[in-house]
Amino acid sequence: MSDLPRANRFDRALAGTFEAREADWRNGAIVYQVLVDRFAPAADLAAKVDRYPAPKLLCEWTDLPRQGRYLEAHRLWSHELEFWGGDLASLMSRLDHVQHLGADVLYLNPIHEAFTNHKYDATDFEAVSPEYGTRDDVVALADELHRRGMRLVLDGVFNHMGRNAPIFRHAAADAASPWRDWFAFGDGYPGGARAWAGALNLPELNLEHRAVRDFLYGHADSVVRRWLRDGVDGWRLDVAHDLGFVVLEQLTQAAHAEKPGSLVVGELCTYPKEWLASVDGVMNFTLCEIVLRTARGQIPAATAGRMIERLVDDCGIEPLLKSWLLLDNHDTPRLTHRLPGERMRHLAQLLQFTLPGAPNLYYGSEVGMTGGDDPEMRAPMRWDLVRDDNPALAWTRQLIALRREHRALRVGNFRRVDATRLLAFERCTDRVEDTVIVIVNPGDEPVHESVMVANSKLMTASPLRNLLQPTHRPEPFAAGLLSVQLPAHGLMVLAPQVAPVGGYTTYKRVQ
């Protein structure tokens, strides 16, 4: 065995970096998002119909959600009270689908006790909504996911509660209530209390009041810490921008104190740079918008490349690897509506699975479910579309397999490839064999362009293989320049051929 080292001084400076990233489950994980009520039909719905008293309405699984009417007495919309009957037990019965798809993390929209179907109006943060099951069911779910090598993340809705919360009702009715200072009351507020974004059903918690912060995360028996002790692995924080920098930082520190290595991801609809000092990662809406607008042709390819490079430089690769990259979710139209053309969708999805971050798959997107604005995008899961001959599912599986097979796509650094009409970038580690080059043509015309890949380890004598089309002729590469031909909305993912051919490889002394 040779005693000649293969690493250069740049590699030695990175020693252990990528191994440490791989050891952290939060980096580059594939996240699968579920609305429990809409994911899988209950085994015995008749046995639980009493959990949906009027004005709640229990729908058939084949029914589609539609915009309802405003219910003045309840300060919410009728479609917020329509249920499909899914629960934690039925979710457990479908975990094979989530696991076989390749997901690493199951993220649940709120499961705490609440009045509506979406559960963003908590009545009790410490209890599970009876339509879904019990706290013991959550413990069992976490145990089963861990047995499968997966993780569980819950939705933390700590900026506000629901108008039906007993503590809010008591506080509203009695000025001497011990919970009076938990909310902001006053005649200047519509409905008598400060509410989130003007939604009268969602009175905001007064986070300036120390007792509120202690209850949520500030002591050992707080909401955040107890759920982590029950087996939950992290929190996605709803409207995290409303919580503010200090509360987010304190909450994240509390979560890490309870469970080192737990995940706190903030729903931050803003440029993420300064927020990443307060959380582990963000829902990366900035990158989502760049991807979607590039796929639509609204951002020139070269501009998109510079934007992404700026984002990575500003934020740092480490928190971006923990940040969730979504293309749709429960608050947006589904991807089939956002990008009606299949080739545009494929381009956006390829970027979702190859750019730095953790791809966030909204249930049903993997099978091409449709759905427009709220509440249409929250339709029940179409299990009839989970078939091997479904092209949307086949494409999703191909992207997930590509990501799982290539280390750089999960934990690698980002480096922009110089191009004009193409969006091109590298994901790389300290090993040349890990290198992946992604090139897409968002335009409506074919492009033939020379691009520069500034990677000193990629050798002229070794062509690049096409990972999306393995049978295609390898792409020639010369001194950092690559001649690319791509059709409109064309996609290319390349990797170096480092294995010996006929006993020879030019990489024999290059790591």
WOURSUL-V788397 format. One record per helix or strand of 3 or more residues. SS is the DSSP state (H for helix, E for strand). FROM is the first residue (numbers start at 1). TO is the last residue. If there is no record, write none. Layout:
BEGIN
ss->SS from->FROM to->TO
ss->SS from->FROM to->TO
END
This chain:
BEGIN
ss->H from->9 to->13
ss->H from->17 to->23
ss->E from->31 to->34
ss->H from->36 to->39
ss->H from->45 to->51
ss->H from->78 to->81
ss->H from->88 to->92
ss->H from->95 to->101
ss->E from->105 to->108
ss->E from->112 to->114
ss->E from->122 to->128
ss->H from->135 to->147
ss->E from->151 to->156
ss->H from->166 to->173
ss->H from->180 to->182
ss->H from->190 to->192
ss->H from->196 to->198
ss->E from->203 to->205
ss->H from->210 to->218
ss->H from->223 to->229
ss->E from->234 to->237
ss->H from->240 to->258
ss->E from->263 to->266
ss->H from->273 to->277
ss->E from->281 to->283
ss->H from->285 to->295
ss->H from->301 to->315
ss->H from->317 to->322
ss->E from->324 to->326
ss->H from->335 to->338
ss->H from->342 to->354
ss->E from->358 to->362
ss->H from->365 to->367
ss->H from->376 to->378
ss->H from->383 to->385
ss->H from->391 to->405
ss->H from->407 to->411
ss->E from->413 to->416
ss->E from->423 to->428
ss->H from->432 to->434
ss->E from->436 to->440
ss->E from->447 to->452
ss->E from->464 to->466
ss->E from->481 to->486
ss->E from->491 to->496
END
